[in-house]
Amino acid sequence: MEDTSPLSVVQRQLDAFNAKDVEELMCTYAPDADQFVLHGERLAKGHDELRPRYLARFEEADLFARLLSRMVIGNIVTDLELITRNFPEGLGTLEMLCIYEVADGRIQRA
């Protein structure tokens, strides 16, 4: 039986991201999941909008998310990650705060 705890779901999401496995990644998100920037602007809603965003990122040869810290409170998981990316000006990193709301074994909001 698959572990559907918020911690396990978010770890599966991170593992799928680093493996560039869009199908496994989509399995961690609810079909109607919302993805936002920190201050509220919606980036994507549902798999039809999430998938192309991730596929575009997965084209980057050096894309990798390293978990720096994680906190779990109930169904909310907060990750601080160091993301390695291929920017137009070259290889670089950025810190990203990711907040996930998990319900029914899938990410509902991120």
All heavy atoms as an XYZ file, in Angstrom:
878
protein
N       0.844     -1.186      0.000
C       0.000      0.000      0.000
C       0.890      1.251      0.000
O       1.846      1.342      0.751
C      -0.913     -0.027      1.217
C      -1.866      1.115      1.285
S      -2.988      0.853      2.678
C      -4.139      2.123      2.365
N       0.557      2.195     -0.840
C       1.341      3.421     -0.976
C       1.069      4.366      0.196
O      -0.074      4.544      0.618
C       0.967      4.097     -2.284
C       1.773      5.307     -2.590
C       1.424      5.856     -3.957
O       0.232      5.931     -4.290
O       2.354      6.199     -4.676
N       2.136      4.971      0.708
C       2.024      5.939      1.788
C       1.529      7.251      1.203
O       2.163      7.827      0.321
C       3.390      6.126      2.460
C       3.341      7.022      3.679
O       2.286      7.645      3.942
O       4.361      7.116      4.369
N       0.380      7.729      1.672
C      -0.203      8.968      1.157
C      -0.112     10.110      2.174
O      -0.835     11.101      2.051
C      -1.670      8.753      0.744
O      -2.409      8.297      1.888
C      -1.782      7.744     -0.394
N       0.768      9.973      3.157
C       0.947     11.054      4.122
C       1.495     12.281      3.400
O       2.176     12.161      2.365
C       1.911     10.631      5.226
O       3.230     10.515      4.718
N       1.213     13.479      3.892
C       1.737     14.686      3.249
C       3.257     14.631      3.039
O       3.746     14.996      1.969
C       1.325     15.813      4.205
C       0.050     15.302      4.813
C       0.295     13.828      5.000
N       3.988     14.159      4.029
C       5.442     14.055      3.908
C       5.839     13.154      2.740
O       6.675     13.513      1.913
C       6.046     13.534      5.210
C       7.550     13.268      5.200
C       8.324     14.555      4.995
C       7.962     12.596      6.491
N       5.230     11.997      2.633
C       5.563     11.049      1.564
C       5.177     11.576      0.186
O       5.924     11.405     -0.781
C       4.882      9.704      1.809
O       5.430      9.095      2.945
N       4.026     12.218      0.100
C       3.574     12.757     -1.192
C       4.544     13.824     -1.693
O       4.950     13.816     -2.859
C       2.139     13.326     -1.074
C       1.748     14.100     -2.331
C       1.145     12.201     -0.798
N       4.946     14.732     -0.804
C       5.853     15.804     -1.216
C       7.237     15.249     -1.536
O       7.889     15.706     -2.485
C       5.889     16.921     -0.154
C       6.973     17.935     -0.460
C       4.525     17.610     -0.077
N       7.679     14.224     -0.811
C       8.969     13.615     -1.140
C       8.907     12.937     -2.505
O       9.847     13.042     -3.300
C       9.401     12.618     -0.064
C      10.783     12.034     -0.307
C      11.875     13.101     -0.339
O      11.961     13.929      0.567
N      12.700     13.100     -1.386
N       7.792     12.258     -2.800
C       7.623     11.652     -4.126
C       7.650     12.716     -5.221
O       8.208     12.510     -6.300
C       6.300     10.876     -4.208
C       6.377      9.496     -3.605
C       5.098      8.667     -3.766
N       4.375      8.885     -4.993
C       3.068      9.169     -5.049
N       2.345      9.285     -3.958
N       2.475      9.322     -6.211
N       7.039     13.871     -4.934
C       7.033     14.972     -5.896
C       8.459     15.451     -6.152
O       8.852     15.643     -7.296
C       6.141     16.108     -5.366
C       5.970     17.261     -6.314
C       7.011     18.350     -6.147
O       7.816     18.375     -5.211
N       7.021     19.269     -7.077
N       9.233     15.629     -5.096
C      10.619     16.083     -5.247
C      11.452     15.049     -6.004
O      12.217     15.398     -6.905
C      11.233     16.366     -3.870
C      12.679     16.856     -3.866
C      12.820     18.193     -4.581
C      13.195     16.953     -2.434
N      11.277     13.784     -5.661
C      12.011     12.722     -6.351
C      11.657     12.678     -7.841
O      12.541     12.524     -8.688
C      11.736     11.362     -5.710
C      12.291     11.235     -4.299
O      13.172     12.043     -3.913
O      11.826     10.338     -3.567
N      10.376     12.821     -8.164
C       9.942     12.806     -9.567
C      10.481     14.026    -10.311
O      10.890     13.918    -11.472
C       8.418     12.766     -9.650
N      10.505     15.185     -9.638
C      11.066     16.395    -10.242
C      12.524     16.175    -10.598
O      12.953     16.447    -11.718
C      10.919     17.571     -9.261
C      11.476     18.869     -9.770
C      10.697     19.726    -10.519
C      12.784     19.240     -9.481
C      11.209     20.936    -10.984
C      13.301     20.436     -9.939
C      12.510     21.289    -10.688
N      13.302     15.656     -9.655
C      14.729     15.450     -9.901
C      15.002     14.346    -10.921
O      16.019     14.382    -11.610
C      15.468     15.192     -8.588
C      15.671     16.472     -7.804
O      15.755     17.557     -8.362
N      15.733     16.356     -6.489
N      14.082     13.401    -11.049
C      14.207     12.352    -12.067
C      13.671     12.824    -13.422
O      13.776     12.099    -14.414
C      13.463     11.095    -11.620
N      13.082     14.017    -13.438
C      12.446     14.575    -14.635
C      11.391     13.622    -15.191
O      11.243     13.437    -16.393
C      13.482     14.938    -15.700
C      14.469     15.998    -15.220
C      15.447     16.384    -16.299
C      16.416     17.434    -15.780
N      17.384     17.825    -16.799
N      10.629     13.023    -14.267
C       9.582     12.061    -14.609
C       8.228     12.766    -14.496
O       7.619     12.795    -13.427
C       9.660     10.867    -13.655
C       8.665      9.774    -13.960
O       7.672     10.015    -14.684
O       8.864      8.655    -13.437
N       7.771     13.355    -15.599
C       6.554     14.155    -15.554
C       5.332     13.314    -15.217
O       4.403     13.797    -14.562
C       6.357     14.970    -16.856
C       5.930     14.077    -18.013
C       5.388     16.120    -16.639
N       5.295     12.053    -15.631
C       4.131     11.210    -15.324
C       4.032     10.944    -13.824
O       2.946     11.048    -13.242
C       4.179      9.900    -16.123
C       4.099     10.096    -17.622
C       2.935     10.969    -18.079
O       1.824     10.845    -17.521
O       3.134     11.787    -19.000
N       5.136     10.600    -13.184
C       5.138     10.378    -11.733
C       4.844     11.691    -11.012
O       4.118     11.710    -10.014
C       6.472      9.793    -11.266
C       6.576      9.612     -9.765
C       5.582      8.631     -9.158
O       4.989      7.805     -9.889
O       5.394      8.686     -7.930
N       5.386     12.784    -11.521
C       5.143     14.096    -10.924
C       3.652     14.413    -10.939
O       3.088     14.854     -9.930
C       5.930     15.159    -11.684
C       5.945     16.550    -11.085
C       6.738     16.577     -9.794
C       6.533     17.529    -12.070
N       2.983     14.196    -12.070
C       1.549     14.463    -12.167
C       0.756     13.591    -11.194
O      -0.277     14.012    -10.680
C       1.043     14.259    -13.593
C       1.517     15.307    -14.589
S       0.996     16.995    -14.194
C       2.527     17.667    -13.539
N       1.244     12.387    -10.907
C       0.561     11.505     -9.950
C       0.554     12.074     -8.537
O      -0.286     11.701     -7.721
C       1.205     10.125     -9.935
S       0.885      9.152    -11.412
N       1.465     12.982     -8.235
C       1.518     13.571     -6.900
C       0.590     14.773     -6.770
O       0.332     15.232     -5.667
C       2.956     13.984     -6.507
O       3.395     15.047     -7.353
C       3.901     12.802     -6.585
N       0.102     15.294     -7.887
C      -0.803     16.446     -7.886
C      -2.232     16.006     -8.164
O      -2.473     15.146     -9.012
C      -0.392     17.445     -8.977
C       0.797     18.302     -8.623
C       2.078     17.906     -8.950
C       0.634     19.506     -7.949
C       3.179     18.684     -8.625
C       1.727     20.290     -7.619
C       2.992     19.875     -7.955
O       4.069     20.652     -7.622
N      -3.186     16.631     -7.487
C      -4.597     16.413     -7.805
C      -4.844     16.885     -9.235
O      -4.183     17.826     -9.705
C      -5.473     17.198     -6.833
N      -5.778     16.262     -9.940
C      -6.051     16.667    -11.323
C      -6.415     18.146    -11.469
O      -6.166     18.748    -12.511
C      -7.217     15.774    -11.739
C      -7.083     14.565    -10.872
C      -6.550     15.077     -9.557
N      -6.989     18.743    -10.419
C      -7.379     20.154    -10.465
C      -6.520     21.021     -9.539
O      -6.944     22.098     -9.110
C      -8.859     20.313    -10.125
C      -9.192     19.810     -8.721
O      -8.358     19.107     -8.098
O     -10.296     20.130     -8.234
N      -5.302     20.583     -9.253
C      -4.413     21.302     -8.334
C      -4.121     22.707     -8.833
O      -4.075     22.957    -10.042
C      -3.100     20.537     -8.166
N      -3.931     23.603     -7.889
C      -3.546     24.981     -8.200
C      -2.093     25.182     -7.813
O      -1.639     24.699     -6.773
C      -4.395     25.979     -7.395
C      -5.816     26.071     -7.898
O      -6.006     26.286     -9.109
O      -6.738     25.945     -7.061
N      -1.375     25.951     -8.625
C       0.012     26.314     -8.336
C       0.100     27.837     -8.402
O      -0.348     28.448     -9.371
C       0.946     25.674     -9.364
C       2.405     25.800     -9.023
C       3.254     25.063    -10.039
O       3.181     25.344    -11.239
N       4.052     24.137     -9.581
N       0.654     28.435     -7.346
C       0.698     29.878     -7.209
C       2.120     30.352     -6.943
O       2.952     29.588     -6.462
C      -0.149     30.338     -6.009
C      -1.608     30.047     -6.132
C      -2.144     28.858     -5.656
C      -2.461     30.972     -6.712
C      -3.500     28.594     -5.759
C      -3.819     30.717     -6.812
C      -4.343     29.526     -6.334
N       2.374     31.635     -7.202
C       3.571     32.288     -6.680
C       3.242     32.647     -5.240
O       2.072     32.664     -4.835
C       3.995     33.529     -7.502
C       4.387     33.148     -8.901
C       2.918     34.581     -7.508
N       4.237     32.952     -4.460
C       4.056     33.174     -3.034
C       3.007     34.235     -2.706
O       2.256     34.087     -1.767
C       5.399     33.535     -2.385
C       5.401     33.637     -0.871
C       4.954     32.327     -0.232
C       6.772     34.010     -0.361
N       2.914     35.275     -3.501
C       1.999     36.362     -3.168
C       0.659     36.275     -3.882
O      -0.059     37.264     -3.959
C       2.676     37.712     -3.418
C       3.861     37.910     -2.539
N       3.762     38.098     -1.190
C       5.174     37.883     -2.805
C       4.960     38.208     -0.661
N       5.844     38.077     -1.622
N       0.321     35.112     -4.413
C      -1.034     34.882     -4.850
C      -1.328     34.722     -6.319
O      -2.388     34.231     -6.664
N      -0.450     35.126     -7.221
C      -0.735     34.972     -8.645
C      -0.743     33.495     -9.018
O       0.189     32.759     -8.713
C       0.326     35.702     -9.473
C       0.149     35.519    -10.966
C       1.344     36.042    -11.754
O       2.211     36.719    -11.174
O       1.400     35.746    -12.951
N      -1.818     33.051     -9.672
C      -1.899     31.655    -10.091
C      -0.998     31.436    -11.297
O      -1.048     32.175    -12.269
C      -3.315     31.259    -10.446
C      -3.374     29.764    -10.846
C      -4.717     29.287    -11.293
N      -5.629     29.262    -10.184
C      -6.946     29.425    -10.327
N      -7.459     29.618    -11.514
N      -7.720     29.389     -9.282
N      -0.164     30.391    -11.223
C       0.712     30.012    -12.326
C       0.074     28.954    -13.206
O       0.277     28.939    -14.422
C       2.041     29.469    -11.783
C       2.900     30.449    -11.003
C       4.074     29.717    -10.368
C       3.379     31.554    -11.912
N      -0.651     28.031    -12.580
C      -1.231     26.917    -13.333
C      -2.380     26.324    -12.542
O      -2.391     26.365    -11.312
C      -0.182     25.847    -13.604
N      -3.347     25.768    -13.266
C      -4.451     25.039    -12.642
C      -4.628     23.735    -13.382
O      -4.832     23.718    -14.589
C      -5.748     25.827    -12.687
C      -6.908     25.037    -12.061
C      -8.074     25.908    -11.742
C      -9.176     25.144    -11.051
N      -8.845     24.744     -9.693
N      -4.507     22.642    -12.660
C      -4.742     21.326    -13.225
C      -3.575     20.786    -14.028
O      -2.636     21.508    -14.362
N      -3.661     19.507    -14.312
C      -2.585     18.815    -15.026
C      -2.321     19.414    -16.402
O      -1.176     19.465    -16.847
C      -2.923     17.331    -15.177
C      -2.804     16.559    -13.907
N      -2.948     15.195    -13.863
C      -2.561     16.933    -12.617
C      -2.797     14.762    -12.631
N      -2.571     15.803    -11.849
N      -3.380     19.876    -17.090
C      -3.191     20.419    -18.442
C      -2.304     21.661    -18.453
O      -1.643     21.931    -19.451
C      -4.540     20.752    -19.088
C      -5.322     19.507    -19.470
O      -4.721     18.413    -19.529
O      -6.541     19.636    -19.707
N      -2.282     22.405    -17.354
C      -1.411     23.584    -17.276
C      -0.105     23.284    -16.546
O       0.922     23.901    -16.837
C      -2.148     24.738    -16.590
C      -3.310     25.264    -17.415
C      -4.066     26.398    -16.750
O      -3.566     26.971    -15.749
O      -5.175     26.707    -17.222
N      -0.127     22.339    -15.598
C       1.090     21.979    -14.871
C       2.092     21.254    -15.759
O       3.288     21.546    -15.736
C       0.759     21.084    -13.667
C       0.095     21.744    -12.469
C      -0.457     20.687    -11.524
C       1.080     22.644    -11.746
N       1.599     20.276    -16.525
C       2.484     19.428    -17.334
C       3.419     20.236    -18.243
O       4.632     20.025    -18.211
C       1.659     18.423    -18.141
C       2.489     17.440    -18.947
C       1.611     16.515    -19.789
N       0.547     15.892    -19.027
C       0.684     14.806    -18.272
N       1.856     14.221    -18.180
N      -0.335     14.301    -17.618
N       2.926     21.173    -19.068
C       3.853     21.894    -19.949
C       4.862     22.753    -19.185
O       5.993     22.940    -19.648
C       2.952     22.741    -20.845
C       1.596     22.696    -20.259
C       1.534     21.510    -19.361
N       4.470     23.266    -18.025
C       5.426     24.044    -17.221
C       6.595     23.167    -16.797
O       7.748     23.572    -16.886
C       4.742     24.626    -15.980
C       3.756     25.740    -16.264
C       3.143     26.295    -14.982
N       4.135     26.687    -14.001
C       4.836     27.814    -14.023
N       4.661     28.678    -15.005
N       5.707     28.089    -13.071
N       6.294     21.951    -16.330
C       7.360     21.051    -15.898
C       8.155     20.523    -17.087
O       9.384     20.410    -17.009
C       6.802     19.904    -15.050
C       6.485     20.337    -13.644
C       5.176     20.400    -13.191
C       7.493     20.715    -12.758
C       4.887     20.812    -11.890
C       7.226     21.125    -11.472
C       5.912     21.169    -11.046
O       5.643     21.580     -9.768
N       7.492     20.191    -18.176
C       8.217     19.696    -19.351
C       9.217     20.731    -19.858
O      10.332     20.366    -20.250
C       7.244     19.290    -20.456
C       6.494     17.984    -20.213
C       5.415     17.781    -21.277
C       7.448     16.801    -20.167
N       8.846     21.997    -19.818
C       9.776     23.055    -20.238
C      10.982     23.104    -19.308
O      12.127     23.216    -19.758
C       9.065     24.406    -20.260
N      10.767     22.984    -18.009
C      11.878     22.978    -17.046
C      12.772     21.763    -17.251
O      13.985     21.851    -17.132
C      11.368     22.965    -15.607
C      10.787     24.237    -15.124
C      11.856     25.237    -14.744
N      11.235     26.447    -14.281
C      10.956     27.481    -15.047
N      11.245     27.458    -16.332
N      10.391     28.547    -14.553
N      12.156     20.626    -17.535
C      12.915     19.378    -17.659
C      13.852     19.391    -18.860
O      14.718     18.527    -18.976
C      11.975     18.177    -17.713
C      11.255     17.895    -16.415
C      10.222     16.974    -16.378
C      11.595     18.535    -15.234
C       9.554     16.692    -15.197
C      10.931     18.283    -14.050
C       9.908     17.347    -14.035
N      13.711     20.356    -19.749
C      14.635     20.501    -20.871
C      16.008     20.990    -20.406
O      16.990     20.852    -21.122
C      14.067     21.478    -21.905
C      12.830     20.964    -22.614
C      13.105     19.749    -23.472
O      14.136     19.739    -24.183
O      12.304     18.805    -23.413
N      16.073     21.565    -19.211
C      17.331     22.083    -18.672
C      18.208     20.924    -18.200
O      17.817     20.164    -17.319
C      17.070     23.043    -17.510
C      16.301     24.276    -17.920
C      16.036     25.206    -16.755
O      16.825     25.213    -15.782
O      15.025     25.934    -16.817
N      19.374     20.807    -18.777
C      20.269     19.682    -18.492
C      20.670     19.587    -17.026
O      20.792     18.485    -16.484
C      21.527     19.784    -19.359
N      20.846     20.710    -16.364
C      21.373     20.707    -15.002
C      20.312     20.922    -13.935
O      20.645     21.106    -12.757
C      22.452     21.793    -14.870
C      23.623     21.522    -15.802
O      24.236     20.451    -15.673
O      23.894     22.372    -16.677
N      19.034     20.885    -14.301
C      17.960     21.128    -13.343
C      18.030     20.126    -12.196
O      18.087     18.912    -12.404
C      16.605     21.004    -14.045
C      15.390     21.279    -13.162
C      15.333     22.761    -12.802
C      14.124     20.850    -13.884
N      18.037     20.649    -10.971
C      18.050     19.787     -9.792
C      17.611     20.604     -8.589
O      18.006     21.761     -8.437
C      19.455     19.221     -9.519
C      19.462     18.176     -8.438
C      19.094     16.880     -8.710
C      19.823     18.514     -7.145
C      19.084     15.913     -7.711
C      19.822     17.559     -6.134
C      19.451     16.250     -6.418
N      16.780     20.005     -7.751
C      16.320     20.646     -6.520
C      16.928     19.910     -5.329
O      16.703     18.716     -5.161
C      14.803     20.620     -6.433
N      17.707     20.638     -4.532
C      18.297     20.057     -3.322
C      17.525     20.572     -2.125
O      17.406     21.781     -1.906
C      19.774     20.439     -3.205
C      20.445     19.779     -1.996
C      21.949     19.871     -2.040
N      22.477     21.209     -2.095
C      22.891     21.902     -1.030
N      22.853     21.366      0.170
N      23.362     23.116     -1.176
N      16.975     19.661     -1.357
C      16.208     20.008     -0.171
C      17.149     20.520      0.917
O      18.089     19.825      1.306
C      15.436     18.780      0.324
C      14.520     18.996      1.522
C      13.393     19.956      1.172
C      13.953     17.653      1.968
N      16.907     21.738      1.386
C      17.711     22.320      2.466
C      17.042     22.120      3.819
O      17.715     21.866      4.815
C      17.939     23.810      2.219
C      18.674     24.179      0.930
C      18.756     25.686      0.784
C      20.058     23.540      0.900
N      15.711     22.258      3.856
C      14.972     22.012      5.098
C      13.515     21.742      4.765
O      13.025     22.134      3.704
C      15.093     23.201      6.063
O      14.426     24.333      5.553
N      12.845     21.072      5.686
C      11.437     20.721      5.489
C      10.726     20.791      6.830
O      11.277     20.387      7.855
C      11.335     19.313      4.906
C       9.904     18.808      4.782
C       9.847     17.469      4.077
N       9.999     17.688      2.635
C      10.376     16.746      1.779
N      10.661     15.535      2.198
N      10.479     17.022      0.498
N       9.503     21.300      6.795
C       8.657     21.328      7.975
C       7.281     20.800      7.587
O       6.761     21.139      6.518
C       8.537     22.761      8.509
C       7.726     22.848      9.763
S       7.674     24.479     10.576
C       8.095     25.625      9.331
N       6.707     19.960      8.440
C       5.380     19.408      8.203
C       4.495     19.780      9.385
O       4.843     19.507     10.535
C       5.434     17.866      8.058
C       4.036     17.310      7.796
C       6.400     17.447      6.968
N       3.380     20.428      9.083
C       2.385     20.742     10.105
C       1.042     20.295      9.545
O       0.504     20.914      8.617
C       2.353     22.249     10.436
C       3.722     22.714     10.939
C       1.270     22.547     11.471
C       3.837     24.202     11.155
N       0.535     19.186     10.079
C      -0.723     18.642      9.567
C      -0.583     18.256      8.119
O       0.283     17.458      7.749
N      -1.422     18.867      7.261
C      -1.387     18.531      5.836
C      -0.604     19.569      5.014
O      -0.653     19.547      3.795
C      -2.804     18.386      5.280
C      -3.539     19.711      5.202
O      -3.386     20.573      6.056
N      -4.347     19.869      4.177
N       0.139     20.434      5.701
C       0.950     21.449      5.027
C       2.425     21.054      5.138
O       2.917     20.771      6.229
C       0.749     22.852      5.640
C      -0.724     23.250      5.632
C       1.620     23.884      4.929
C      -1.335     23.422      4.246
N       3.120     21.044      4.003
C       4.551     20.738      3.959
C       5.247     21.950      3.357
O       4.863     22.428      2.292
C       4.844     19.483      3.111
C       6.332     19.187      3.078
C       4.066     18.279      3.650
N       6.266     22.434      4.057
C       7.047     23.576      3.592
C       8.474     23.123      3.349
O       9.115     22.591      4.257
C       7.028     24.714      4.634
O       5.674     25.071      4.887
C       7.766     25.928      4.125
N       8.938     23.292      2.130
C      10.310     22.934      1.751
C      11.091     24.195      1.405
O      10.572     25.071      0.710
C      10.331     22.041      0.499
C       9.975     20.600      0.776
O       9.725     20.244      1.940
O       9.941     19.820     -0.194
N      12.323     24.257      1.857
C      13.278     25.238      1.371
C      14.243     24.464      0.495
O      14.862     23.495      0.948
C      14.021     25.924      2.521
C      15.089     26.938      2.085
C      14.482     28.074      1.268
C      15.816     27.487      3.308
N      14.332     24.864     -0.771
C      15.140     24.132     -1.742
C      16.149     25.055     -2.404
O      15.893     26.255     -2.573
C      14.239     23.522     -2.823
C      13.217     22.554     -2.288
C      12.214     22.093     -3.317
O      12.309     22.490     -4.497
O      11.308     21.333     -2.928
N      17.260     24.483     -2.784
C      18.245     25.172     -3.602
C      18.124     24.565     -4.994
O      18.398     23.372     -5.192
C      19.660     24.992     -3.050
C      20.743     25.746     -3.809
C      20.546     27.263     -3.668
C      22.118     25.351     -3.295
N      17.677     25.363     -5.947
C      17.405     24.891     -7.305
C      18.570     25.269     -8.206
O      18.947     26.437     -8.291
C      16.117     25.515     -7.866
C      14.952     25.410     -6.882
C      15.778     24.911     -9.234
C      14.480     24.011     -6.602
N      19.134     24.280     -8.878
C      20.146     24.523     -9.908
C      19.419     24.589    -11.240
O      18.620     23.706    -11.563
C      21.195     23.395     -9.928
O      21.812     23.331     -8.647
C      22.253     23.634    -11.000
N      19.685     25.676    -12.001
C      18.999     25.903    -13.266
C      19.979     26.342    -14.324
O      21.052     26.839    -14.030
C      17.960     27.030    -13.122
C      16.869     26.810    -12.107
C      15.496     26.592    -12.651
N      15.222     26.948    -13.999
C      14.433     27.953    -14.382
N      13.879     28.748    -13.503
N      14.201     28.163    -15.660
N      19.569     26.173    -15.577
C      20.299     26.690    -16.728
C      19.598     27.971    -17.181
O      18.597     27.927    -17.882
C      20.319     25.670    -17.860
C      21.018     24.398    -17.460
O      20.371     23.394    -17.172
N      22.331     24.428    -17.413
N      20.121     29.108    -16.738
C      19.571     30.411    -17.099
C      20.187     30.870    -18.417
O      21.250     30.376    -18.809
C      19.872     31.427    -15.991
C      19.215     31.105    -14.680
C      19.946     30.555    -13.626
C      17.865     31.346    -14.483
C      19.348     30.255    -12.412
C      17.256     31.053    -13.269
C      17.998     30.508    -12.239
N      19.563     31.831    -19.102
C      20.147     32.345    -20.347
C      21.591     32.824    -20.170
O      22.410     32.671    -21.066
C      19.217     33.501    -20.730
C      17.904     33.142    -20.117
C      18.254     32.431    -18.826
N      21.908     33.349    -18.985
C      23.268     33.838    -18.738
C      24.205     32.747    -18.223
O      25.385     33.001    -17.991
C      23.245     35.032    -17.767
C      22.635     34.762    -16.415
C      21.106     34.898    -16.353
O      20.453     35.125    -17.382
O      20.578     34.751    -15.247
N      23.679     31.518    -18.050
C      24.522     30.399    -17.630
C      23.964     29.666    -16.417
O      22.872     29.948    -15.936
N      24.744     28.719    -15.939
C      24.367     27.893    -14.802
C      24.279     28.737    -13.541
O      25.143     29.579    -13.285
C      25.399     26.778    -14.622
C      25.081     25.699    -13.591
C      23.844     24.908    -13.980
C      26.269     24.767    -13.437
N      23.237     28.510    -12.755
C      23.082     29.251    -11.512
C      22.151     28.540    -10.556
O      21.602     27.483    -10.866
N      22.005     29.118     -9.380
C      21.121     28.558     -8.370
C      20.214     29.644     -7.816
O      20.506     30.836     -7.914
C      21.913     27.925     -7.198
O      22.707     28.931     -6.575
C      22.768     26.766     -7.658
N      19.111     29.200     -7.241
C      18.216     30.093     -6.528
C      17.570     29.317     -5.401
O      17.384     28.099     -5.494
C      17.168     30.709     -7.460
C      16.204     29.761     -8.177
C      14.851     29.773     -7.492
C      16.058     30.188     -9.604
N      17.294     30.023     -4.316
C      16.564     29.399     -3.219
C      15.087     29.548     -3.492
O      14.629     30.591     -3.967
C      16.914     30.063     -1.881
C      18.263     29.677     -1.355
C      18.510     30.218      0.052
O      17.814     31.156      0.495
O      19.426     29.699      0.706
N      14.336     28.498     -3.183
C      12.904     28.524     -3.412
C      12.199     27.992     -2.170
O      12.573     26.943     -1.642
C      12.539     27.678     -4.630
C      11.062     27.736     -4.978
S      10.707     26.861     -6.511
C      11.268     28.075     -7.675
N      11.209     28.739     -1.711
C      10.349     28.292     -0.628
C       9.106     27.703     -1.267
O       8.396     28.391     -2.012
C       9.978     29.465      0.281
C       9.016     29.136      1.413
C       9.644     28.150      2.394
C       8.591     30.414      2.132
N       8.851     26.438     -0.998
C       7.719     25.735     -1.593
C       6.773     25.329     -0.466
O       7.195     24.702      0.508
C       8.183     24.497     -2.338
S       9.427     24.820     -3.590
N       5.502     25.680     -0.606
C       4.493     25.348      0.390
C       3.447     24.491     -0.301
O       2.856     24.912     -1.302
C       3.858     26.612      0.982
C       4.944     27.514      1.571
C       2.808     26.248      2.030
C       4.469     28.902      1.938
N       3.243     23.293      0.219
C       2.318     22.332     -0.382
C       1.178     22.040      0.577
O       1.412     21.790      1.754
C       3.035     21.012     -0.695
C       4.223     21.159     -1.601
C       5.507     21.252     -1.081
C       4.061     21.208     -2.976
C       6.611     21.386     -1.910
C       5.158     21.347     -3.817
C       6.428     21.432     -3.274
O       7.507     21.573     -4.110
N      -0.036     22.033      0.058
C      -1.206     21.601      0.814
C      -1.624     20.257      0.223
O      -1.929     20.166     -0.970
C      -2.335     22.612      0.697
C      -3.569     22.221      1.474
C      -4.689     23.235      1.334
O      -4.447     24.348      0.826
O      -5.806     22.892      1.715
N      -1.605     19.225      1.059
C      -1.901     17.868      0.604
C      -3.231     17.414      1.193
O      -3.484     17.590      2.396
C      -0.763     16.894      1.034
C      -1.083     15.475      0.587
C       0.573     17.359      0.464
N      -4.076     16.838      0.348
C      -5.341     16.260      0.793
C      -5.629     15.034     -0.062
O      -5.329     15.029     -1.258
C      -6.482     17.275      0.671
N      -6.155     14.011      0.555
C      -6.492     12.776     -0.159
C      -5.312     12.207     -0.919
O      -5.451     11.674     -2.031
C      -7.685     12.999     -1.104
C      -8.925     13.468     -0.366
O      -9.179     12.944      0.741
O      -9.643     14.342     -0.892
N      -4.105     12.332     -0.354
C      -2.922     11.727     -0.931
C      -2.335     12.430     -2.134
O      -1.477     11.872     -2.816
N      -2.771     13.674     -2.403
C      -2.242     14.426     -3.545
C      -2.091     15.889     -3.171
O      -2.793     16.417     -2.306
C      -3.169     14.313     -4.745
C      -3.156     12.926     -5.357
C      -3.804     12.963     -6.674
N      -3.549     11.717     -7.385
C      -3.949     11.530     -8.601
N      -4.588     12.460     -9.265
N      -3.696     10.387     -9.193
N      -1.192     16.557     -3.879
C      -0.997     17.985     -3.673
C      -2.179     18.721     -4.290
O      -2.470     18.560     -5.485
C       0.336     18.448     -4.300
C       1.516     17.739     -3.627
C       0.465     19.976     -4.204
C       2.835     17.877     -4.356
N      -2.856     19.515     -3.470
C      -4.020     20.282     -3.934
C      -3.629     21.702     -4.327
O      -4.181     22.251     -5.275
C      -5.090     20.366     -2.819
C      -5.553     19.021     -2.324
C      -6.311     18.233     -3.355
O      -7.147     18.798     -4.072
N      -6.065     16.954     -3.455
N      -2.716     22.277     -3.535
C      -2.246     23.651     -3.774
C      -0.764     23.712     -3.521
O      -0.267     23.108     -2.596
C      -2.970     24.643     -2.845
C      -4.449     24.759     -3.123
C      -5.182     25.573     -2.067
N      -4.625     26.886     -1.834
C      -5.071     28.007     -2.384
N      -6.075     27.970     -3.215
N      -4.518     29.163     -2.108
N      -0.082     24.482     -4.358
C       1.369     24.648     -4.175
C       1.724     26.089     -4.484
O       1.066     26.732     -5.293
C       2.143     23.698     -5.086
